[in-house]
Structures are given as structure tokens and as C-alpha cells.
Amino acid sequence: MMSRRNILLGLGAVTASIAGLRGMFTGSPAHAARAYEVTRTDAEWKKTLNADQFNVLRKAGTETPYTSPLNKEKRTGVYTCAGCALPLFSSATKYESNTGWPSFWQAMDKAVAEESDTTLFMKRIEALCSRCGGHLGHVFDDGPKPTGLRYCMNGVAMNFKAT
């Protein structure tokens, strides 16, 4: 026979498990509470971004690997946020990671904000545009020297400006 205490403890465990699983698939809304210089409603973002950009920048989606033209971009220039045009990465820090997404070993000063991301049963660092909060990709610690970092970015979240 189950006591009232055991039933309540069991219900609490089930509720916590469901909440934890939901967070693994839907992402952490932690960065949604942060104040950004550029803010818009979803309707306003949809007017300025195409469907793929909106999915990645505003809904933390991921583009299909090896589909971004920025993978093959070799010119000197700057990669900017597709949402607000903030300069994010210099072409001098881009490298071929063979992951299918544009990769950089360093972001420009104060351009990228980082948040903990525990979606998909993993613990990762999410890279966000520091001006508009747009999801750019993730940061990993398996990159080249001098930083050892790999900013693995969604090409659709950025534009390239040759210099």
C-alpha cells in the first residue's frame, strides 16, 4: 500500500522528469530574458528575415550541413549577423573544420554572447549575437590554436561583406 508521501514524491519526480526532457528538446529560454539592443516581435523579424534565417536566428534551428555558400567563402572580409548586421567574425579567423558549417577560432570583441545549452541530451555553449540575441550556432573546445575554440556557425545566420 502506497502512502500519501510516496505518491507525492512519485508525482514530483515524474513532473521534474517531464520538465527536464522538454528542456532537452525545446532549448533553454535563458537568453530570451536578456535585454538586447535590437528587439523585434516575431512578426517584425519575419518581415526582415527569410524563413531559413528566422528558423535559425529566432528559433535556434540548424541549417543542413554543407549547404551554406559561406563554407566556400575565401575572400578577405567580415561576417555579420543576418538579423542586425553586427560584425561577428573576421575572415582571418575562419578555418576549414570539415563539419559542414562555417567555423572560426575567434569572434570579434564583444560580438558573441554565450549561453549554456542543454538541448538534445547534450551540454553545449550556444553562440548568440550580442546585439539582437539571434542564435548563431555553438562553441566547442576542439578548435585550432591560438584559442582552441571552434565557433561552429550556421551560415544562414550571417552575411559576408568583402573588404
Solvent accessible surface area in square Angstrom, and as a share of the most:
residue,aa,sasa,rsa
1,M,244,1.09
2,M,128,0.57
3,S,55,0.35
4,R,195,0.71
5,R,174,0.64
6,N,75,0.38
7,I,83,0.42
8,L,102,0.51
9,L,105,0.52
10,G,34,0.33
11,L,107,0.53
12,G,41,0.39
13,A,60,0.47
14,V,84,0.48
15,T,88,0.51
16,A,66,0.52
17,S,63,0.41
18,I,104,0.53
19,A,50,0.39
20,G,36,0.35
21,L,86,0.43
22,R,157,0.57
23,G,26,0.25
24,M,62,0.28
25,F,125,0.52
26,T,98,0.57
27,G,21,0.20
28,S,44,0.28
29,P,103,0.65
30,A,59,0.46
31,H,38,0.17
32,A,80,0.62
33,A,95,0.73
34,R,103,0.38
35,A,99,0.77
36,Y,31,0.12
37,E,144,0.65
38,V,31,0.18
39,T,101,0.59
40,R,90,0.33
41,T,82,0.48
42,D,68,0.35
43,A,64,0.50
44,E,80,0.36
45,W,4,0.01
46,K,122,0.52
47,K,173,0.73
48,T,84,0.49
49,L,12,0.06
50,N,86,0.44
51,A,84,0.65
52,D,95,0.49
53,Q,29,0.13
54,F,18,0.07
55,N,72,0.37
56,V,3,0.02
57,L,3,0.02
58,R,65,0.24
59,K,113,0.48
60,A,51,0.40
61,G,15,0.14
62,T,87,0.51
63,E,26,0.12
64,T,92,0.53
65,P,54,0.34
66,Y,149,0.57
67,T,83,0.48
68,S,9,0.06
69,P,112,0.71
70,L,21,0.11
71,N,26,0.13
72,K,167,0.71
73,E,27,0.12
74,K,161,0.68
75,R,141,0.52
76,T,95,0.55
77,G,3,0.03
78,V,32,0.18
79,Y,0,0.00
80,T,4,0.02
81,C,1,0.00
82,A,17,0.13
83,G,11,0.10
84,C,19,0.11
85,A,54,0.42
86,L,29,0.14
87,P,58,0.37
88,L,0,0.00
89,F,0,0.00
90,S,33,0.21
91,S,24,0.16
92,A,82,0.64
93,T,14,0.08
94,K,39,0.16
95,Y,53,0.20
96,E,104,0.47
97,S,25,0.16
98,N,113,0.58
99,T,39,0.23
100,G,3,0.03
101,W,59,0.21
102,P,3,0.02
103,S,0,0.00
104,F,0,0.00
105,W,54,0.19
106,Q,84,0.37
107,A,16,0.13
108,M,62,0.28
109,D,129,0.67
110,K,174,0.74
111,A,3,0.02
112,V,24,0.14
113,A,11,0.09
114,E,84,0.38
115,E,32,0.14
116,S,58,0.37
117,D,11,0.06
118,T,66,0.38
119,T,15,0.09
120,L,93,0.46
121,F,127,0.53
122,M,91,0.41
123,K,163,0.69
124,R,40,0.15
125,I,66,0.33
126,E,10,0.04
127,A,0,0.00
128,L,0,0.00
129,C,0,0.00
130,S,40,0.26
131,R,64,0.23
132,C,2,0.01
133,G,4,0.04
134,G,0,0.00
135,H,5,0.02
136,L,0,0.00
137,G,3,0.03
138,H,19,0.08
139,V,11,0.06
140,F,61,0.25
141,D,126,0.65
142,D,91,0.47
143,G,18,0.17
144,P,48,0.30
145,K,182,0.77
146,P,101,0.64
147,T,55,0.32
148,G,24,0.23
149,L,57,0.28
150,R,30,0.11
151,Y,17,0.06
152,C,14,0.08
153,M,1,0.00
154,N,5,0.03
155,G,3,0.03
156,V,30,0.17
157,A,0,0.00
158,M,7,0.03
159,N,70,0.36
160,F,34,0.14
161,K,111,0.47
162,A,55,0.43
163,T,125,0.73
